[in-house]
Amino acid sequence: MTKAEIVNEISKTTGIEKAAVLETIEKFMETVKDSLAHGENVYLRGFGSFIVKTRSEKTARNISKNTTIIIPEHKIPAFKPSKVFMQEVK
């Protein structure tokens, strides 16, 4: 499902204009991105959590040059679904 399809579905079921729904979804995504960028997790009860995970430092190989490189510790965004959400999907 694409963002446009989500906007159409919400607009159809609630009767709110598509432009208003799109603006709300865009603002939600921007808020989640800003929170994660500042190291804050976002918890949505009954849906899941947008969290920041830390990947530890590791050694990798560059096969073409036959050398090893060190990939430093870094953070990545992740989504962890709630138990209720997982049960509905199963």
C-alpha positions in Angstrom: 0.0 0.0 0.0 1.4 3.4 -1.0 1.1 6.7 0.8 -1.5 7.9 -1.8 -3.6 4.8 -1.2 -3.5 5.4 2.5 -4.6 9.0 2.0 -7.5 7.8 -0.2 -8.6 5.2 2.3 -8.6 7.6 5.2 -10.3 10.3 3.2 -13.0 7.9 2.1 -13.7 6.4 5.5 -13.6 9.7 7.5 -14.9 12.2 5.0 -11.9 14.5 5.5 -10.4 16.2 2.5 -7.5 14.4 0.9 -5.3 17.5 1.2 -5.8 17.6 5.0 -5.2 13.9 5.4 -2.0 14.2 3.3 -0.7 17.1 5.4 -1.5 15.2 8.6 0.4 12.1 7.4 3.4 14.2 6.2 3.5 16.0 9.6 3.4 12.7 11.4 6.2 11.2 9.4 8.3 14.4 9.9 7.7 14.3 13.6 8.8 10.6 13.9 11.9 11.3 11.8 12.8 14.3 13.9 12.3 12.4 17.1 14.5 9.5 15.9 17.2 11.9 14.7 17.4 13.4 18.2 17.6 9.9 19.7 14.1 9.8 21.1 12.0 6.7 20.5 8.3 6.9 19.5 5.8 4.6 21.1 2.3 4.0 19.7 0.3 1.8 22.0 -1.4 -1.0 20.2 0.6 -0.4 17.0 4.4 -0.5 17.7 7.5 1.5 18.5 9.8 3.4 16.2 13.2 3.0 17.9 16.9 3.9 17.4 19.1 0.8 17.4 22.9 1.0 17.8 24.9 -1.3 15.5 28.3 -2.2 17.0 31.6 -1.7 15.3 32.6 -4.6 13.0 35.3 -5.6 10.6 34.5 -6.1 7.0 36.4 -7.2 3.9 36.9 -5.4 0.6 37.2 -8.4 -1.7 38.4 -6.4 -4.7 41.4 -4.9 -2.9 41.8 -7.8 -0.5 41.8 -5.5 2.5 39.9 -5.3 5.8 38.1 -2.2 6.9 36.4 -1.3 10.2 32.8 -0.1 10.1 32.4 2.2 13.1 29.5 1.9 15.5 26.4 3.6 14.1 22.7 4.1 14.7 19.8 3.0 12.5 16.0 3.5 12.8 13.9 0.4 13.3 10.2 -0.5 13.9 9.1 -3.0 16.5 5.5 -4.0 16.2 3.4 -4.5 19.4 2.1 -7.9 20.5 -1.5 -7.0 19.5 -0.2 -6.0 16.0 1.8 -9.2 15.7 -1.2 -11.3 16.7 -3.4 -9.7 14.1 -0.9 -10.2 11.3 -0.5 -13.9 12.2 
